[in-house]
Amino acid sequence: MFFMLVLFVSCGKTATNSETPNDTTTQIQETQQIQNVADEIKKIEFEIFSDSGTVELVAGEEGSPAASFKEQILVVTEVPSQTNLETIQAVLQKKQDYSGDAKQALAKKKKNYLEGYIEMNSEEVIGMSAEWYRDLQVSVIFNDNYFTTIAFYLDEYGGGAHPYYTTSFINLDLKNSKQIKLSDIFDENSQTKLKDKMLEKASEIAKKEGVNSLEDYGFFVEEISPTENFAIIEKGIEFSYNRGEITPHVMPSPVFFFTWQELESIVNTDSPIRILMK
């Protein structure tokens, strides 16, 4: 809309003052250039590939135990102009444990999982312990202003007392083409302060349940250290601990969320995420 207005004005100038067409053209070009900078891509573009399959332990037998496989792989297809696409792709390939073509990698993962199920179980195995499954889902939970956070949700059972649930994250700094680590946000002194803040939040959780100590609530530890398993989102940072990590497996996974306002005083002054606090 703004461009059309400039074009209209420039035509007016051309009609009333034919001696200054070059100045008018320059004005339009500068306006376009400013718009292009404002519209520059600040996030990743991506595709998510999926593959799934099942196999019966005893093929063709009614009621036979079975295994099911479902997994996703996220592939980045486009990044901001200053980002190294190959570097970002390599980081994500390492996280997702594959190389080469995503579709071929998924097919290989499925084949290995289903064949492994048959090899590790005998035809005599019956009951729930032989009903295996693996379900790995991928989701982009934040993608703006040169930062991207990707979540990986795994629900898996391969025999034993209980299923295995995990949520893990990877945070990408697109301007610097790297994965963001805890040390990129907090120095050692700040991590000590963050630990105190986490203890306060854990105590609040315990009090809401009517108990006075972390131990009475069910925490395994007396103090909670910051984890590398965190998610940068629009309003702050979320620290996630998986089941059985700091509380019993039967309890919900503990999550500690801090707003940017809560963290502003302890985040490294040169941390790239400070731009998100504005």
VOKOLTI-88588 format. One line per field, with one value per residue: x, y, z of N, C-alpha, C in turn. Coordinates in steps of 0.05 Angstrom, whole numbers, padded with zeros to 5 digits. Each point is the difference from the previous one (the first is absolute). Layout:
! residues N
nc1 = X:...
nc2 = Y:...
nc3 = Z:...
cac1 = X:...
cac2 = Y:...
cac3 = Z:...
cc1 = X:...
cc2 = Y:...
cc3 = Z:...
This chain:
! residues 278
nc1 = 00017:00021:00007:-00026:00001:00024:-00010:-00022:00014:00015:-00023:-00009:00023:-00002:-00025:00008:00019:00001:00011:-00017:-00001:00025:-00005:-00021:00014:00019:-00019:-00011:00024:00005:-00024:00004:00024:-00011:-00019:00019:00014:-00022:-00002:00026:00004:-00014:-00007:-00002:00004:-00019:00008:-00022:00017:-00019:00003:-00015:-00003:-00010:00005:-00012:00001:-00025:00011:-00023:00011:-00026:00000:00016:00019:00002:00015:-00001:00004:00005:00012:00009:00007:00011:-00005:00021:-00017:-00005:00020:00003:00004:00003:-00019:00017:-00014:00023:00009:-00022:00002:00026:-00006:-00019:00018:00019:-00017:-00006:00026:00006:00005:00006:-00014:-00018:-00012:00024:00007:-00024:00002:00025:-00007:-00021:00015:00019:-00019:-00014:00022:00009:-00025:00000:00024:-00011:-00019:-00010:-00008:00015:00011:-00014:-00023:-00005:00017:-00016:-00017:00018:00010:00003:-00004:00013:-00010:00000:00006:-00005:00011:00022:-00006:00016:00004:00005:-00021:00008:-00023:00012:-00024:00011:-00022:00011:-00016:00013:-00006:00020:-00022:-00004:00006:00010:-00017:00012:-00003:00006:00007:00011:00018:-00001:00017:-00009:00025:-00019:00004:00005:-00022:-00012:00005:-00020:00022:-00002:00025:-00016:-00014:00012:00015:00022:00006:-00008:00014:00017:-00003:00003:00020:00006:-00003:00014:00016:-00002:00002:00020:00009:-00005:00012:00019:00001:-00002:00017:00005:00025:00017:00006:00023:00012:-00016:00007:00025:00011:00018:00000:00019:00015:-00009:00017:00007:-00018:00015:-00019:00004:-00021:00011:-00018:-00023:-00011:00018:00009:-00004:00005:00006:-00011:00011:-00020:00001:00003:-00019:-00020:-00017:00004:-00014:00018:-00016:00009:00019:-00013:00021:-00019:00018:-00013:00001:-00022:-00007:00008:-00011:-00001:-00005:-00013:00019:00015:00017:-00019:00000:-00009:00017:00003:-00004:00017:00004
nc2 = -00024:-00001:-00021:-00007:00008:-00011:-00021:00004:00004:-00021:-00011:00008:-00008:-00023:00001:00007:-00019:00002:00020:-00013:-00013:00006:00023:00002:-00009:00015:00018:-00008:00000:00023:00007:-00010:00011:00021:-00002:-00005:00018:00015:-00008:00003:-00024:-00004:-00020:-00025:-00011:-00018:-00026:-00013:-00020:-00018:-00020:-00021:-00019:-00024:-00017:-00023:-00008:-00009:00002:00014:00001:-00007:00025:-00002:00001:00026:00011:00025:00013:00024:00012:00024:00013:00021:00011:00015:00016:00019:00018:00018:00022:00008:-00018:-00017:-00005:-00006:00021:00014:-00008:00004:00023:00004:-00005:00013:00020:-00004:-00002:00016:-00010:00017:-00015:00018:-00002:-00001:00021:00011:-00007:00008:00022:00002:-00006:00016:00018:-00003:00000:00021:00008:-00009:00011:00020:-00011:-00019:-00020:-00008:00023:00004:00014:00019:-00016:-00013:00017:00002:00024:00016:00023:00012:00021:00017:00022:00020:00006:00008:00021:00018:00023:-00018:-00009:-00026:-00009:-00023:-00011:-00019:-00012:-00014:-00018:-00016:-00024:-00012:-00006:-00013:00016:00017:00015:00010:00022:00014:00024:00006:00019:00014:00018:00013:00009:00010:00021:-00018:-00011:00000:-00022:00009:00003:-00013:-00006:-00002:-00008:-00019:00018:-00009:00026:00005:-00021:00010:00024:-00011:-00013:00023:00011:-00020:00003:00026:-00004:-00017:00018:00017:-00017:-00004:00026:00002:-00020:00021:00000:-00003:-00022:00003:-00011:00014:00018:-00008:00024:-00010:00025:00011:00000:00018:-00014:00022:-00007:-00015:-00014:00021:00015:00013:00015:00009:-00010:-00019:-00013:-00024:-00008:-00021:-00015:-00021:-00017:-00002:00025:00016:-00014:-00014:-00022:-00006:00019:00021:00004:00007:00023:00016:00018:00015:00021:00015:00010:-00025:-00003:00023:-00001:-00024:00008:-00014:00021:-00019:-00011:-00017:-00013:00019:-00005:-00023:00013:00010
nc3 = 00000:00015:-00014:00000:00025:00004:-00012:00014:00022:-00007:-00007:00023:00011:-00013:00007:00024:00001:-00026:00015:00016:-00024:-00002:00011:-00016:-00021:00009:00003:-00023:-00011:00013:-00008:-00024:00002:00012:-00018:-00017:00013:00002:-00025:00006:-00010:00022:-00015:00008:-00024:00002:-00002:00006:00000:-00008:00016:-00007:00019:-00005:00020:-00007:00025:-00002:-00023:-00003:00023:00004:00008:-00021:00019:00001:-00019:00009:-00022:00012:-00020:00009:-00022:00012:-00023:00005:-00013:00018:00000:00020:-00014:00026:-00002:00010:-00022:-00011:00014:-00006:-00025:00002:00013:-00017:-00019:00014:00004:-00025:00003:-00021:-00023:-00019:-00017:00007:-00024:-00012:00015:-00004:-00026:00002:00013:-00016:-00021:00010:00005:-00022:-00014:00014:-00003:-00025:-00004:00014:-00015:00016:-00014:00021:-00007:00022:-00002:00018:00013:-00017:00011:-00018:00005:-00021:00013:-00020:00013:-00020:00015:-00017:00024:-00012:-00016:00011:-00012:-00019:00013:00002:00011:00000:00003:00015:-00007:00019:-00010:00017:-00009:00014:00015:00022:00020:-00016:-00014:-00021:00016:-00021:00009:-00023:00003:-00022:00008:-00021:-00001:-00016:00015:00019:-00011:00023:00014:00014:00015:00023:-00006:-00021:00021:00015:00014:00012:00003:-00025:-00006:00017:-00010:-00024:00011:00012:-00023:-00009:00020:-00004:-00026:00006:00017:-00019:-00017:00018:00005:-00026:00004:00016:-00011:00020:-00012:-00014:00022:00016:-00017:00002:00003:-00018:-00007:00016:-00022:-00017:-00015:-00013:-00017:-00016:00012:-00015:00001:-00020:00012:-00010:00022:-00006:00021:-00011:00025:-00014:00019:-00011:-00004:00026:-00009:00010:-00012:00015:-00014:00022:00007:-00004:-00024:00017:00000:-00005:00001:-00013:00007:-00022:00011:00006:-00025:-00005:00026:-00009:-00021:-00012:00006:-00008:00014:-00021:00021:00007:-00025:00012:00016:-00023
cac1 = -00017:00019:00014:-00018:-00002:00024:-00001:-00019:00014:00021:-00013:-00008:00024:00008:-00019:00003:00028:00013:00029:00010:-00009:00020:-00004:-00025:00006:00017:-00018:-00015:00019:00006:-00024:-00001:00022:-00008:-00021:00012:00014:-00020:-00013:00019:-00008:00013:-00006:00005:-00022:00006:-00019:00001:-00004:-00009:-00002:-00012:-00004:-00004:00007:-00009:00021:-00006:-00015:-00024:-00013:-00018:00008:00029:00012:00010:00015:-00007:00021:-00008:00021:00002:00026:-00003:00021:-00001:00002:00008:00008:00006:00022:00026:00002:00012:-00020:00012:00007:-00025:-00009:00017:-00008:-00026:00005:00012:-00021:-00020:00015:-00001:00016:-00010:-00028:-00017:-00018:00015:00008:-00024:-00005:00020:-00007:-00023:00008:00017:-00016:-00018:00016:00011:-00022:-00002:00025:00003:-00023:-00005:-00028:-00013:-00005:-00028:-00006:00007:00029:00008:-00013:00019:-00007:00018:-00014:00016:-00012:00016:-00016:00014:-00016:00006:00014:-00002:00021:00026:00002:-00019:00001:-00013:-00005:-00002:-00016:00003:-00015:00010:-00001:00014:00002:00008:-00020:-00016:00009:00022:-00009:00020:-00003:00025:-00001:00024:-00004:00019:00007:00003:00019:00027:00000:00009:-00018:00003:00004:-00005:00022:-00003:-00020:00007:00026:-00001:-00013:-00028:-00012:-00005:-00024:-00022:-00006:-00016:-00026:-00014:-00007:-00024:-00023:-00005:-00013:-00028:-00015:-00004:-00019:-00027:-00009:-00004:00023:00019:00027:00002:00000:-00027:-00014:00009:00025:00022:00023:-00006:00002:-00005:00019:-00011:00005:00004:-00025:-00017:-00013:-00004:-00026:-00004:-00002:00021:00014:-00012:00019:-00016:00013:-00016:-00009:00021:00025:00002:-00023:-00006:-00010:-00029:-00009:00003:00027:00002:00007:00004:-00001:00008:-00005:00024:00003:00013:00027:00015:00023:00021:00009:00025:-00004:00006:-00015:-00016:-00029:-00009:-00017:-00028:-00011:-00008
cac2 = 00024:00023:00001:00012:00029:00012:-00001:00021:00026:00003:00006:00028:00016:-00001:00017:00028:00009:-00020:00002:-00016:-00028:-00018:00002:-00015:-00028:-00007:-00001:-00025:-00022:-00001:-00009:-00029:-00013:00000:-00020:-00026:-00006:-00005:-00025:-00021:-00024:-00001:-00026:-00022:-00015:-00027:-00021:-00023:-00025:-00020:-00028:-00017:-00027:-00019:-00028:-00019:-00018:-00025:00009:-00014:-00012:00019:00008:00000:00026:00015:00024:00022:00020:00025:00020:00023:00014:00027:00009:00029:00005:00028:00015:00028:00003:-00001:-00026:-00022:-00021:-00026:-00002:-00005:-00027:-00019:-00001:-00015:-00028:-00012:-00003:-00020:-00025:-00011:00015:-00004:00006:-00004:-00021:-00025:-00005:-00010:-00027:-00017:-00001:-00018:-00027:-00009:-00003:-00023:-00025:-00003:-00010:-00029:-00013:00001:-00014:-00026:-00005:-00008:00024:00010:00021:00028:00004:-00004:00020:00022:00022:00023:00023:00024:00022:00024:00024:00026:00015:00028:00003:00028:00019:-00014:-00022:-00022:-00021:-00025:-00020:-00028:-00015:-00029:-00018:-00026:-00023:-00023:-00019:00012:00008:00023:00014:00020:00025:00022:00024:00013:00024:00012:00029:00009:00028:00001:00020:-00011:-00027:-00018:-00007:00016:-00015:00015:00019:00023:00017:00005:-00008:-00017:00015:00002:-00027:-00003:00016:-00014:-00023:00010:00006:-00026:-00011:00015:-00010:-00027:00003:00009:-00024:-00017:00013:-00002:-00027:-00003:-00010:00021:-00005:-00013:-00028:-00008:00002:-00023:00006:-00016:00018:00023:00023:-00007:00014:00005:-00021:00008:-00005:00024:00010:00029:00006:00029:00015:-00007:-00026:-00022:-00021:-00025:-00024:-00022:-00017:-00016:00014:00012:-00009:-00028:-00003:00001:00028:00016:00011:00027:00021:00025:00021:00027:00022:00016:00019:-00014:-00008:00022:00009:-00021:-00009:00012:00025:-00004:-00023:00007:-00001:00025:00014:-00009:00013:00027
cac3 = 00000:00002:-00025:-00020:00006:-00010:-00029:-00008:00004:-00020:-00025:00003:-00003:-00028:-00016:00007:00000:-00017:00002:00022:00001:00012:00029:00007:-00003:00023:00024:-00002:00004:00028:00014:-00005:00014:00028:00003:-00003:00025:00020:-00006:-00001:00016:00026:00011:-00018:-00013:00005:-00006:00019:-00013:00019:-00009:00021:-00008:00022:-00006:00020:00009:-00014:-00023:-00007:00023:00013:00027:00003:00007:-00023:00005:-00019:-00003:-00013:00006:-00017:-00002:-00009:-00018:-00005:-00029:-00005:00023:-00007:-00019:00013:00014:-00015:-00001:00004:00028:00015:-00008:00014:00028:00002:-00007:00023:00021:-00009:-00004:-00027:-00020:-00027:-00006:00023:-00005:00001:00028:00014:-00008:00013:00028:00002:-00005:00022:00024:-00002:00000:00027:00017:-00005:00009:00029:00012:-00010:-00006:00025:00016:-00003:00019:-00006:-00003:-00028:-00016:-00001:-00018:00001:-00013:00003:-00014:-00001:-00002:00003:00020:-00002:-00025:-00006:00008:-00003:00019:-00004:00020:-00010:00021:-00008:00020:-00004:00016:-00009:00018:-00011:00021:00026:00020:-00009:-00024:00003:-00012:00002:-00017:-00002:-00017:-00012:-00004:-00021:-00004:-00029:-00008:00004:-00011:00021:00021:00024:00024:00025:00005:-00018:00013:00028:00009:00024:00022:-00007:00003:00029:00006:-00012:00017:00022:-00011:-00005:00027:00008:-00015:00009:00026:-00005:-00010:00023:00018:-00012:00006:00028:00014:00007:-00009:-00026:00004:00004:-00026:-00017:-00014:00009:00007:00017:-00017:-00028:-00017:-00026:-00019:-00028:-00014:00003:-00024:-00003:-00012:-00003:00025:00019:-00003:00014:00006:00001:00011:-00008:00021:00013:00001:00026:00015:-00008:-00027:-00001:00002:-00024:-00004:00010:-00019:00013:-00020:00009:-00019:-00006:00022:00022:-00007:-00012:00016:00002:-00027:-00009:-00014:-00028:-00010:-00023:00005:00012:-00020:00004:00024:-00006
cc1 = 00017:00014:-00017:-00003:00024:00000:-00019:00012:00021:-00012:-00008:00023:00008:-00017:00005:00029:00016:00030:00011:-00009:00020:-00002:-00024:00006:00017:-00017:-00015:00018:00007:-00023:-00002:00021:-00007:-00021:00012:00014:-00021:-00014:00018:-00008:00017:-00003:00007:-00026:00008:-00021:00003:-00008:-00008:00001:-00010:-00003:-00005:00009:-00010:00023:-00004:-00018:-00025:-00015:-00017:00008:00030:00010:00012:00016:-00009:00022:-00012:00021:-00001:00028:-00006:00025:-00004:00005:00009:00006:00005:00026:00027:00005:00013:-00019:00013:00007:-00025:-00010:00017:-00006:-00025:00003:00012:-00021:-00019:00013:-00004:00019:-00013:-00029:-00019:-00019:00013:00008:-00023:-00006:00019:-00005:-00023:00008:00016:-00017:-00018:00015:00012:-00021:-00002:00023:00001:-00023:-00003:-00030:-00016:-00008:-00029:-00004:00010:00029:00010:-00014:00017:-00010:00021:-00014:00016:-00011:00018:-00018:00017:-00018:00006:00017:-00003:00025:00028:00005:-00021:00004:-00017:-00002:-00003:-00014:00002:-00017:00007:-00003:00013:00003:00007:-00024:-00019:00010:00021:-00010:00023:-00009:00027:-00002:00027:-00006:00021:00002:00006:00020:00029:00002:00009:-00023:00006:00003:-00006:00021:-00001:-00020:00008:00029:-00002:-00014:-00030:-00015:-00005:-00025:-00025:-00008:-00017:-00029:-00016:-00008:-00025:-00025:-00007:-00015:-00029:-00017:-00007:-00022:-00029:-00012:-00003:00022:00021:00028:00000:-00001:-00029:-00017:00008:00026:00022:00023:-00009:00004:-00001:00019:-00013:00008:00005:-00025:-00020:-00011:-00002:-00026:-00004:00002:00021:00013:-00013:00020:-00016:00017:-00018:-00007:00022:00026:00004:-00024:-00006:-00013:-00031:-00011:00003:00028:00001:00009:00002:00001:00007:-00005:00026:00005:00014:00029:00018:00025:00023:00009:00025:-00005:00004:-00015:-00018:-00030:-00010:-00018:-00030:-00013:-00011:-00030
cc2 = 00025:00003:00013:00030:00015:00002:00022:00027:00005:00007:00030:00019:00001:00018:00030:00010:-00021:00001:-00017:-00029:-00019:00000:-00017:-00030:-00010:-00003:-00027:-00024:-00003:-00010:-00031:-00014:-00002:-00022:-00028:-00008:-00008:-00027:-00024:-00023:-00001:-00027:-00022:-00007:-00029:-00019:-00022:-00025:-00021:-00028:-00017:-00028:-00018:-00028:-00018:-00018:-00027:00007:-00017:-00013:00020:00005:00000:00027:00013:00024:00021:00021:00024:00021:00022:00011:00027:00008:00030:00004:00028:00014:00029:00002:-00003:-00027:-00021:-00024:-00027:-00005:-00007:-00028:-00021:-00002:-00017:-00030:-00015:-00005:-00022:-00026:-00012:00016:-00006:00008:-00008:-00024:-00028:-00007:-00010:-00029:-00019:-00003:-00019:-00029:-00012:-00005:-00025:-00027:-00006:-00011:-00031:-00015:-00002:-00013:-00027:-00004:-00007:00025:00009:00022:00027:00005:-00003:00020:00025:00022:00022:00022:00025:00022:00025:00024:00025:00017:00030:00004:00029:00015:-00014:-00021:-00021:-00020:-00024:-00020:-00028:-00016:-00030:-00016:-00028:-00021:-00023:-00022:00014:00009:00022:00012:00021:00025:00020:00023:00013:00023:00006:00029:00010:00030:00004:00021:-00010:-00029:-00021:-00008:00015:-00019:00017:00021:00025:00020:00008:-00008:-00015:00014:00002:-00027:-00006:00015:-00014:-00025:00008:00006:-00026:-00013:00014:-00011:-00028:00000:00009:-00023:-00018:00011:-00002:-00028:-00005:-00012:00022:-00004:-00014:-00030:-00011:00000:-00024:00006:-00018:00017:00023:00026:-00008:00017:00005:-00022:00011:-00005:00023:00009:00031:00004:00030:00015:-00007:-00027:-00020:-00022:-00026:-00023:-00024:-00018:-00018:00014:00013:-00006:-00029:-00001:00002:00028:00015:00012:00029:00020:00026:00022:00027:00020:00015:00020:-00013:-00005:00024:00007:-00021:-00011:00015:00025:-00002:-00023:00008:00001:00026:00015:-00008:00013:00028:00001
cc3 = 00000:-00026:-00021:00004:-00010:-00031:-00010:00003:-00021:-00027:00000:-00004:-00029:-00017:00005:-00003:-00015:00003:00023:00001:00014:00031:00009:-00001:00023:00025:00001:00007:00030:00017:-00002:00016:00030:00004:-00002:00025:00021:-00005:-00001:00018:00026:00014:-00020:-00015:00002:-00011:00021:-00014:00021:-00013:00023:-00011:00025:-00009:00022:00008:-00013:-00023:-00006:00024:00014:00029:00004:00010:-00025:00009:-00021:00001:-00014:00008:-00021:-00001:-00012:-00017:-00006:-00030:-00006:00026:-00007:-00015:00013:00014:-00019:00000:00006:00029:00017:-00006:00015:00029:00004:-00007:00024:00022:-00007:-00008:-00027:-00018:-00027:-00003:00023:-00004:00002:00029:00016:-00007:00013:00030:00005:-00003:00023:00026:-00001:-00002:00027:00019:-00003:00012:00031:00015:-00013:-00005:00026:00017:-00005:00020:-00008:-00004:-00028:-00019:-00001:-00018:00003:-00016:00006:-00018:00002:-00004:00003:00018:00001:-00025:-00009:00009:00002:00021:-00006:00022:-00010:00023:-00012:00022:-00006:00020:-00009:00022:-00014:00021:00026:00016:-00011:-00026:00006:-00015:00003:-00018:00000:-00020:-00012:-00007:-00020:00000:-00029:-00009:00002:-00010:00020:00019:00026:00024:00024:00005:-00019:00012:00028:00005:00026:00023:-00004:00003:00030:00008:-00012:00016:00024:-00009:-00005:00026:00010:-00014:00008:00027:-00003:-00009:00024:00018:-00012:00004:00030:00016:00003:-00010:-00028:00003:00004:-00026:-00017:-00015:00011:00012:00017:-00015:-00029:-00017:-00028:-00020:-00028:-00017:00005:-00027:00001:-00014:00000:00026:00021:-00006:00018:00004:00006:00011:-00006:00024:00011:00003:00027:00018:-00009:-00027:-00002:00002:-00027:-00002:00010:-00022:00015:-00021:00012:-00023:-00005:00023:00024:-00005:-00007:00016:00001:-00027:-00007:-00017:-00031:-00012:-00024:00006:00012:-00019:00004:00025:-00006:-00005
